Amino acid sequence: MKVLLLKDPKDKDSGPDLYVKELEFYGFEATSIPVLSFEFVSLESLFEKLSHPESYGGLVFTSPRALEAIKICLKENSKNEAWSKSLKQRWNTKPAYVVGKATASLVEEIGLTPQGEKSGNAEKLAEYICSREKPNSSALLFPCGALKREVLPTVLREKGVPLESLTVYQTTQHADLQESLSSYFSQQGVPASIVFFSPSGVRFCLQHIQKLSGDSINQIKFAAIGPTTAEALEAAGIPVSCTAASPTPLDLAAGIQKVLHVQNC
């Protein structure tokens, strides 16, 4: 049975796609199609803020892309040297809050220690942060995307926990998305399940998928990596058969297996 993953083929620069690998373990034939492109912005401003740990109470990351922005900054020798010599150690005296395992592993790659990785979504991370931070303390630095949801900033604001957001990337549709989807459907047919990984993916892909699937769309079991993406699908009128218990390859594969196994009984 075929499963279409609407995400970049790999989460990291090397190694197998863990989502594909986990689904193959359950006997599914999974394919990833890149949906999003990212343009990084305000990198000088980002590093300027990172150069002053004393001004902040810690860091917040809800996307791997925010860490990619930092890694781009650190490619410059002078910045990398400053980071390695003192900035990294100074930031390590403060919390680096993260939403999930993928983001946590990237935080570790730049030499910091992540906290809150079991949260799984912005709402739970906000609760976790509020349980550890005192109101009116130093602001937490939040490098984020232009399309960030307001859930985390709103909860922190209501609890009096200062947050300083900085937009470091913008999300656009991948240049090859439409062609990739058309090619997939013409060569492999209508998949048993399609997995969405972001509300942006819903916005960019759904219309093409509806057109390519035709009447067969009712046979597809739609899955979401988390509640935010599930909400975007439901708002677009698409029934969600499976939402991963947490945004990991294991939980997603188990959820899809359960849904498709029920369908096949």
Steps between C-alpha positions, in 0.01 A plus 500: 500500500627843406539795735581851372693723740473871426840599637865530404647154431738539795492682830879531501780542250582129494364160589169331417161666532385368838131535413544290184708248692243462780210462255694238306536307826119474503499386137401829337659648188564861598607791280592854608434807287647838604224755549666807647794724423653730758666838460713606794484864607634735771804281563722792604238608749471142626871469569508845660240378751680169549813703580330637815388205715497731801197678353281188496364235732534222245404380151183354347496287183182361345648420157814332364522791255585743780802282582593489132510881508746488791712239323519725192626781725763270648644416159685831517835436667493805724149422627576134547809593701304738722233234552752226585719716726236652727146544371412129504610463862313814606178385331540161665440661838149579374219272378454418129133400471404279205173356370612155385779251438600625152553852635671364812761310296585817305534696826749236615691536172576865579618399847198590714288283730131484403211498747133415446546278195220268611248785469418415138310820420504873572216488754672242720838669462345830612362328811841344568676838467248672726553233767872583508523874429413779739280787382686819404838328478740560210342442158539168320640534147272331243645467147202398287334497158281768347201263521542410866181430693415733785420227753836499680551880506140548621526250787833644615367855479195406708728347765730804500799314355682739260574370150696676225414360156729541200395383154796311350334313211211528259306205362410465132375219277771271361562581133452137389198417717230486233718304259607256776140433602387447140790262438426302816130451422563411135771246585378354831129571501289612795674416831326328791602784730633854466681665790513877549778649712393865530208737445708654218510157336122486515476841337749423222407136423135432563355652185745306280428175685123545466539553127738205451295261716161576348226270633764279666570766765242340730711183511807685636569494873634846583748528786656794686828524687332696781183677617577832327529333161190289573305820572612648166380189314165496680455872433546419130228235521730197502426224754812406698532124558819519705691760701839383629503467881828695488691636197735203461545237226403223744173658611401599148570153357310332785202729446488438125539125550204502737281696260585299190484170686145582610416593142628163374327278756 
